[in-house]
Amino acid sequence: MKAVIDTNVVFAGLANRKGAAFKIFQRFFIGQFYWINSDETMEEYEGVLSLSQIISFISRDIFLHLLRSRSVLVKIKGNLRVCKHADDDHFLETAVVGGADFLVTINLKHFP
């Protein structure tokens, strides 16, 4: 199984280690699914997490290092323009290019 994980789920998982988002991390790190990423998704994770005062610098950097080393990285062209919120296009394009079975998000407004 392959999935693309939206930034809001990443943030929620790092902010609350008792929630459902953190359980997604646990399942990924024990090999229950492949996390598909692109340079664009990783850049968004890094940017959003660097602005957070809730998530420590150390937690953020360890997580991003592990994620980059263990996720499947695909190359996207950035040509997809279908989402209501343009910043979400790279997550959808990453899912398409990577053959993801799921795009996991808390953002049902932009991904109905």
OpenMM code with the backbone's topology and positions (N, CA, C; nanometers):
from openmm import Vec3, app, unit

residues = "MET LYS ALA VAL ILE ASP THR ASN VAL VAL PHE ALA GLY LEU ALA ASN ARG LYS GLY ALA ALA PHE LYS ILE PHE GLN ARG PHE PHE ILE GLY GLN PHE TYR TRP ILE ASN SER ASP GLU THR MET GLU GLU TYR GLU GLY VAL LEU SER LEU SER GLN ILE ILE SER PHE ILE SER ARG ASP ILE PHE LEU HIS LEU LEU ARG SER ARG SER VAL LEU VAL LYS ILE LYS GLY ASN LEU ARG VAL CYS LYS HIS ALA ASP ASP ASP HIS PHE LEU GLU THR ALA VAL VAL GLY GLY ALA ASP PHE LEU VAL THR ILE ASN LEU LYS HIS PHE PRO".split()
positions = [
    Vec3(0.0846, -0.1167, 0.0000),
    Vec3(0.0000, 0.0000, 0.0000),
    Vec3(0.0897, 0.1238, 0.0000),
    Vec3(0.0489, 0.2250, -0.0769),
    Vec3(0.1253, 0.3497, -0.0887),
    Vec3(0.0337, 0.4671, -0.0563),
    Vec3(0.0899, 0.5676, 0.0126),
    Vec3(0.0103, 0.6847, 0.0504),
    Vec3(0.0934, 0.8120, 0.0435),
    Vec3(0.0263, 0.9200, 0.0137),
    Vec3(0.0810, 1.0555, 0.0255),
    Vec3(0.0119, 1.1165, 0.1464),
    Vec3(0.0881, 1.1817, 0.2314),
    Vec3(0.0352, 1.2366, 0.3560),
    Vec3(0.0419, 1.3889, 0.3503),
    Vec3(-0.0722, 1.4535, 0.3674),
    Vec3(-0.0801, 1.5999, 0.3645),
    Vec3(-0.0107, 1.6592, 0.4875),
    Vec3(0.0338, 1.7819, 0.4733),
    Vec3(0.1087, 1.8499, 0.5790),
    Vec3(0.0298, 1.8603, 0.7087),
    Vec3(-0.1008, 1.8781, 0.7005),
    Vec3(-0.1796, 1.8918, 0.8232),
    Vec3(-0.1766, 1.7642, 0.9071),
    Vec3(-0.1655, 1.6493, 0.8427),
    Vec3(-0.1552, 1.5220, 0.9146),
    Vec3(-0.0163, 1.5102, 0.9779),
    Vec3(0.0870, 1.5525, 0.9054),
    Vec3(0.2230, 1.5506, 0.9588),
    Vec3(0.2310, 1.6386, 1.0833),
    Vec3(0.1775, 1.7584, 1.0734),
    Vec3(0.1792, 1.8506, 1.1874),
    Vec3(0.1041, 1.7900, 1.3052),
    Vec3(-0.0154, 1.7374, 1.2798),
    Vec3(-0.0959, 1.6786, 1.3874),
    Vec3(-0.0242, 1.5619, 1.4539),
    Vec3(0.0428, 1.4803, 1.3747),
    Vec3(0.1145, 1.3661, 1.4305),
    Vec3(0.2319, 1.4046, 1.5175),
    Vec3(0.3014, 1.5099, 1.4794),
    Vec3(0.4143, 1.5558, 1.5599),
    Vec3(0.3695, 1.6347, 1.6826),
    Vec3(0.2535, 1.6983, 1.6735),
    Vec3(0.2037, 1.7797, 1.7843),
    Vec3(0.1349, 1.6952, 1.8922),
    Vec3(0.0799, 1.5798, 1.8534),
    Vec3(0.0037, 1.4978, 1.9477),
    Vec3(0.0373, 1.3503, 1.9263),
    Vec3(0.1154, 1.2963, 2.0143),
    Vec3(0.1591, 1.1570, 1.9991),
    Vec3(0.0545, 1.0563, 2.0457),
    Vec3(-0.0641, 1.1030, 2.0775),
    Vec3(-0.1714, 1.0116, 2.1172),
    Vec3(-0.2817, 1.0041, 2.0127),
    Vec3(-0.2706, 1.0841, 1.9069),
    Vec3(-0.3775, 1.0915, 1.8087),
    Vec3(-0.3617, 0.9952, 1.6922),
    Vec3(-0.4605, 0.9967, 1.6068),
    Vec3(-0.4635, 0.9088, 1.4894),
    Vec3(-0.3490, 0.9389, 1.3935),
    Vec3(-0.3124, 1.0654, 1.3786),
    Vec3(-0.2042, 1.1015, 1.2863),
    Vec3(-0.0723, 1.0385, 1.3301),
    Vec3(-0.0455, 1.0349, 1.4587),
    Vec3(0.0779, 0.9730, 1.5068),
    Vec3(0.0774, 0.8227, 1.4793),
    Vec3(-0.0401, 0.7612, 1.4854),
    Vec3(-0.0504, 0.6182, 1.4556),
    Vec3(-0.0138, 0.5899, 1.3099),
    Vec3(-0.0399, 0.6850, 1.2219),
    Vec3(0.0019, 0.6707, 1.0823),
    Vec3(0.1547, 0.6649, 1.0756),
    Vec3(0.2221, 0.7524, 1.1502),
    Vec3(0.3688, 0.7505, 1.1546),
    Vec3(0.4194, 0.6147, 1.2020),
    Vec3(0.3596, 0.5660, 1.3102),
    Vec3(0.4027, 0.4374, 1.3650),
    Vec3(0.3893, 0.3268, 1.2606),
    Vec3(0.2795, 0.3249, 1.1898),
    Vec3(0.2578, 0.2213, 1.0888),
    Vec3(0.3569, 0.2343, 0.9739),
    Vec3(0.3893, 0.3575, 0.9368),
    Vec3(0.4885, 0.3784, 0.8318),
    Vec3(0.6256, 0.3278, 0.8752),
    Vec3(0.6674, 0.3652, 0.9949),
    Vec3(0.8023, 0.3313, 1.0393),
    Vec3(0.8210, 0.1825, 1.0701),
    Vec3(0.7120, 0.1071, 1.0845),
    Vec3(0.7273, -0.0383, 1.0985),
    Vec3(0.7016, -0.1088, 0.9654),
    Vec3(0.6849, -0.0306, 0.8581),
    Vec3(0.6791, -0.0881, 0.7241),
    Vec3(0.5434, -0.1337, 0.6746),
    Vec3(0.4346, -0.0806, 0.7317),
    Vec3(0.3024, -0.1236, 0.6881),
    Vec3(0.2557, -0.0558, 0.5588),
    Vec3(0.3218, 0.0511, 0.5182),
    Vec3(0.2899, 0.1143, 0.3900),
    Vec3(0.4088, 0.1965, 0.3430),
    Vec3(0.4069, 0.2315, 0.2154),
    Vec3(0.5092, 0.3177, 0.1566),
    Vec3(0.4576, 0.4611, 0.1557),
    Vec3(0.5374, 0.5526, 0.2065),
    Vec3(0.5028, 0.6952, 0.2076),
    Vec3(0.5660, 0.7550, 0.0829),
    Vec3(0.4848, 0.8080, -0.0057),
    Vec3(0.5310, 0.8674, -0.1307),
    Vec3(0.5511, 1.0172, -0.1092),
    Vec3(0.6666, 1.0663, -0.1493),
    Vec3(0.6974, 1.2088, -0.1382),
    Vec3(0.7631, 1.2600, -0.2649),
    Vec3(0.7658, 1.3900, -0.2763),
    Vec3(0.8395, 1.4589, -0.3823),
    Vec3(0.9194, 1.5691, -0.3131),
    Vec3(1.0094, 1.6295, -0.3858),
    Vec3(1.0828, 1.7425, -0.3274),
    Vec3(0.9852, 1.8502, -0.2803),
    Vec3(0.8774, 1.8686, -0.3555),
    Vec3(0.7795, 1.9730, -0.3226),
    Vec3(0.7045, 1.9425, -0.1928),
    Vec3(0.6669, 1.8165, -0.1710),
    Vec3(0.5979, 1.7839, -0.0459),
    Vec3(0.6933, 1.7958, 0.0724),
    Vec3(0.8166, 1.7502, 0.0539),
    Vec3(0.9145, 1.7612, 0.1617),
    Vec3(0.9427, 1.9074, 0.1956),
    Vec3(0.9508, 1.9931, 0.0942),
    Vec3(0.9730, 2.1360, 0.1183),
    Vec3(0.8577, 2.1969, 0.1973),
    Vec3(0.7350, 2.1546, 0.1656),
    Vec3(0.6221, 2.2081, 0.2413),
    Vec3(0.6262, 2.1614, 0.3859),
    Vec3(0.6559, 2.0326, 0.4082),
    Vec3(0.6683, 1.9845, 0.5463),
    Vec3(0.7709, 2.0677, 0.6214),
    Vec3(0.8881, 2.0854, 0.5621),
    Vec3(0.9959, 2.1596, 0.6271),
    Vec3(0.9544, 2.3034, 0.6578),
    Vec3(0.8898, 2.3680, 0.5609),
    Vec3(0.8487, 2.5067, 0.5802),
    Vec3(0.7461, 2.5239, 0.6900),
    Vec3(0.6442, 2.4416, 0.6886),
    Vec3(0.5381, 2.4523, 0.7898),
    Vec3(0.5910, 2.4152, 0.9273),
    Vec3(0.6672, 2.3078, 0.9356),
    Vec3(0.7179, 2.2648, 1.0657),
    Vec3(0.8198, 2.3618, 1.1228),
    Vec3(0.8935, 2.4321, 1.0380),
    Vec3(0.9927, 2.5285, 1.0879),
    Vec3(0.9256, 2.6510, 1.1504),
    Vec3(0.8014, 2.6777, 1.1151),
    Vec3(0.7281, 2.7909, 1.1715),
    Vec3(0.6605, 2.7580, 1.3041),
    Vec3(0.6518, 2.6302, 1.3354),
    Vec3(0.5796, 2.5867, 1.4546),
    Vec3(0.6578, 2.6122, 1.5824),
    Vec3(0.5876, 2.6611, 1.6812),
    Vec3(0.6475, 2.6753, 1.8130),
    Vec3(0.6074, 2.5590, 1.9031),
    Vec3(0.5227, 2.4717, 1.8522),
    Vec3(0.4773, 2.3554, 1.9278),
    Vec3(0.5752, 2.2392, 1.9121),
    Vec3(0.6314, 2.2260, 1.7931),
    Vec3(0.7177, 2.1133, 1.7613),
    Vec3(0.8634, 2.1564, 1.7753),
    Vec3(0.9389, 2.0817, 1.8517),
    Vec3(1.0776, 2.1195, 1.8770),
    Vec3(1.1627, 2.1037, 1.7516),
    Vec3(1.2688, 2.1801, 1.7472),
    Vec3(1.3648, 2.1751, 1.6374),
    Vec3(1.4200, 2.0335, 1.6220),
    Vec3(1.4516, 1.9701, 1.7333),
    Vec3(1.5099, 1.8357, 1.7299),
    Vec3(1.4087, 1.7350, 1.6767),
    Vec3(1.2848, 1.7385, 1.7264),
    Vec3(1.1809, 1.6461, 1.6786),
    Vec3(1.1580, 1.6639, 1.5299),
    Vec3(1.1508, 1.7884, 1.4858),
    Vec3(1.1273, 1.8175, 1.3446),
    Vec3(1.2399, 1.7616, 1.2584),
    Vec3(1.3630, 1.7899, 1.2956),
    Vec3(1.4766, 1.7475, 1.2135),
    Vec3(1.4936, 1.5961, 1.2107),
    Vec3(1.4740, 1.5316, 1.3232),
    Vec3(1.4831, 1.3847, 1.3263),
    Vec3(1.3742, 1.3245, 1.2388),
    Vec3(1.2526, 1.3733, 1.2545),
    Vec3(1.1425, 1.3213, 1.1744),
    Vec3(1.1689, 1.3408, 1.0252),
    Vec3(1.2067, 1.4607, 0.9852),
    Vec3(1.2291, 1.4887, 0.8428),
    Vec3(1.3443, 1.4063, 0.7865),
    Vec3(1.4489, 1.3872, 0.8657),
    Vec3(1.5615, 1.3043, 0.8206),
    Vec3(1.5155, 1.1599, 0.7996),
    Vec3(1.4447, 1.1043, 0.8956),
    Vec3(1.3953, 0.9669, 0.8824),
    Vec3(1.2979, 0.9545, 0.7659),
    Vec3(1.2111, 1.0525, 0.7512),
    Vec3(1.1136, 1.0482, 0.6431),
    Vec3(1.1825, 1.0522, 0.5073),
    Vec3(1.2758, 1.1425, 0.4921),
    Vec3(1.3467, 1.1532, 0.3639),
    Vec3(1.4235, 1.0244, 0.3326),
    Vec3(1.4796, 0.9621, 0.4319),
    Vec3(1.5597, 0.8412, 0.4073),
    Vec3(1.4731, 0.7175, 0.3836),
    Vec3(1.3499, 0.7171, 0.4312),
    Vec3(1.2666, 0.5970, 0.4206),
    Vec3(1.1496, 0.6080, 0.3243),
    Vec3(1.1156, 0.7271, 0.2810),
    Vec3(1.0013, 0.7402, 0.1906),
    Vec3(1.0445, 0.7189, 0.0460),
    Vec3(0.9472, 0.6950, -0.0379),
    Vec3(0.9717, 0.6805, -0.1812),
    Vec3(0.9622, 0.8190, -0.2421),
    Vec3(1.0704, 0.8658, -0.3011),
    Vec3(1.0743, 1.0008, -0.3580),
    Vec3(1.0486, 0.9938, -0.5076),
    Vec3(0.9465, 1.0675, -0.5530),
    Vec3(0.9155, 1.0739, -0.6960),
    Vec3(0.9391, 1.2157, -0.7459),
    Vec3(0.9611, 1.2269, -0.8740),
    Vec3(0.9801, 1.3579, -0.9380),
    Vec3(0.8485, 1.4002, -1.0013),
    Vec3(0.8063, 1.5217, -0.9693),
    Vec3(0.6867, 1.5766, -1.0339),
    Vec3(0.7274, 1.6976, -1.1159),
    Vec3(0.6442, 1.7314, -1.2124),
    Vec3(0.6736, 1.8450, -1.3001),
    Vec3(0.6103, 1.9743, -1.2516),
    Vec3(0.5097, 1.9641, -1.1644),
    Vec3(0.4423, 2.0834, -1.1155),
    Vec3(0.3423, 2.1406, -1.2138),
    Vec3(0.2963, 2.0571, -1.3053),
    Vec3(0.2032, 2.1033, -1.4081),
    Vec3(0.0564, 2.0835, -1.3721),
    Vec3(0.0277, 2.0014, -1.2732),
    Vec3(-0.1106, 1.9721, -1.2372),
    Vec3(-0.1749, 2.0932, -1.1712),
    Vec3(-0.2885, 2.1349, -1.2208),
    Vec3(-0.3603, 2.2519, -1.1677),
    Vec3(-0.5090, 2.2181, -1.1577),
    Vec3(-0.5457, 2.1413, -1.0553),
    Vec3(-0.6854, 2.1010, -1.0424),
    Vec3(-0.7457, 2.1299, -0.9050),
    Vec3(-0.6630, 2.1529, -0.8051),
    Vec3(-0.7131, 2.1740, -0.6696),
    Vec3(-0.7650, 2.3167, -0.6520),
    Vec3(-0.8636, 2.3303, -0.5655),
    Vec3(-0.9167, 2.4632, -0.5352),
    Vec3(-0.8086, 2.5511, -0.4706),
    Vec3(-0.7244, 2.4917, -0.3925),
    Vec3(-0.6144, 2.5607, -0.3273),
    Vec3(-0.4874, 2.5186, -0.4006),
    Vec3(-0.4271, 2.6084, -0.4742),
    Vec3(-0.3160, 2.5756, -0.5641),
    Vec3(-0.1989, 2.5063, -0.4940),
    Vec3(-0.1771, 2.5362, -0.3664),
    Vec3(-0.0665, 2.4728, -0.2938),
    Vec3(-0.0867, 2.3229, -0.2741),
    Vec3(-0.2100, 2.2753, -0.2911),
    Vec3(-0.2383, 2.1328, -0.2744),
    Vec3(-0.2117, 2.0517, -0.4005),
    Vec3(-0.1919, 2.1190, -0.5129),
    Vec3(-0.1696, 2.0479, -0.6389),
    Vec3(-0.0484, 1.9551, -0.6332),
    Vec3(0.0582, 1.9977, -0.5663),
    Vec3(0.1773, 1.9118, -0.5639),
    Vec3(0.1546, 1.7841, -0.4828),
    Vec3(0.0650, 1.7872, -0.3836),
    Vec3(0.0334, 1.6636, -0.3114),
    Vec3(-0.0445, 1.5680, -0.4011),
    Vec3(-0.1407, 1.6224, -0.4740),
    Vec3(-0.2180, 1.5386, -0.5654),
    Vec3(-0.1299, 1.4841, -0.6777),
    Vec3(-0.0450, 1.5684, -0.7351),
    Vec3(0.0438, 1.5234, -0.8415),
    Vec3(0.1425, 1.4176, -0.7906),
    Vec3(0.1911, 1.4335, -0.6693),
    Vec3(0.2788, 1.3328, -0.6096),
    Vec3(0.2062, 1.2001, -0.5953),
    Vec3(0.0800, 1.2054, -0.5557),
    Vec3(0.0005, 1.0829, -0.5424),
    Vec3(-0.0187, 1.0144, -0.6776),
    Vec3(-0.0481, 1.0935, -0.7796),
    Vec3(-0.0697, 1.0379, -0.9133),
    Vec3(0.0594, 0.9771, -0.9678),
    Vec3(0.1671, 1.0538, -0.9652),
    Vec3(0.2951, 1.0067, -1.0196),
    Vec3(0.3463, 0.8856, -0.9412),
    Vec3(0.3279, 0.8864, -0.8104),
    Vec3(0.3766, 0.7773, -0.7269),
    Vec3(0.2854, 0.6565, -0.7215),
    Vec3(0.1695, 0.6645, -0.7878),
    Vec3(0.0768, 0.5517, -0.7861),
    Vec3(0.0202, 0.5240, -0.6480),
    Vec3(-0.0046, 0.6306, -0.5712),
    Vec3(-0.0537, 0.6151, -0.4342),
    Vec3(-0.1954, 0.5593, -0.4322),
    Vec3(-0.2206, 0.4760, -0.3329),
    Vec3(-0.3549, 0.4240, -0.3101),
    Vec3(-0.4395, 0.5237, -0.2320),
    Vec3(-0.3721, 0.6077, -0.1535),
    Vec3(-0.4418, 0.7025, -0.0673),
    Vec3(-0.3692, 0.8361, -0.0622),
    Vec3(-0.4446, 0.9421, -0.0463),
    Vec3(-0.3924, 1.0734, -0.0108),
    Vec3(-0.4582, 1.1040, 0.1235),
    Vec3(-0.3795, 1.1019, 0.2301),
    Vec3(-0.4318, 1.1162, 0.3653),
    Vec3(-0.4265, 1.2622, 0.4057),
    Vec3(-0.5421, 1.3163, 0.4450),
    Vec3(-0.5505, 1.4567, 0.4824),
    Vec3(-0.6588, 1.4769, 0.5875),
    Vec3(-0.6472, 1.5854, 0.6589),
    Vec3(-0.7528, 1.6314, 0.7488),
    Vec3(-0.8329, 1.7401, 0.6773),
    Vec3(-0.7808, 1.7866, 0.5661),
    Vec3(-0.8335, 1.8997, 0.4902),
    Vec3(-0.9412, 1.8561, 0.3904),
    Vec3(-1.0609, 1.8307, 0.4399),
    Vec3(-1.1680, 1.7868, 0.3516),
    Vec3(-1.2256, 1.9015, 0.2674),
    Vec3(-1.1939, 2.0248, 0.3045),
    Vec3(-1.2389, 2.1384, 0.2256),
    Vec3(-1.1713, 2.1393, 0.0878),
    Vec3(-1.0406, 2.1148, 0.0844),
    Vec3(-0.9674, 2.1175, -0.0409),
    Vec3(-0.9586, 1.9810, -0.1076),
    Vec3(-0.9807, 1.8745, -0.0315),
    Vec3(-0.9802, 1.7384, -0.0854),
    Vec3(-1.1100, 1.6695, -0.0453),
    Vec3(-1.2214, 1.7036, -0.1102),
    Vec3(-1.3505, 1.6444, -0.0690),
    Vec3(-1.3555, 1.4925, -0.0936),
] * unit.nanometer
topology = app.Topology()
chain = topology.addChain("A")
for resn in residues:
    res = topology.addResidue(resn, chain)
    for name in ("N", "CA", "C"):
        topology.addAtom(name, app.Element.getBySymbol(name[0]), res)
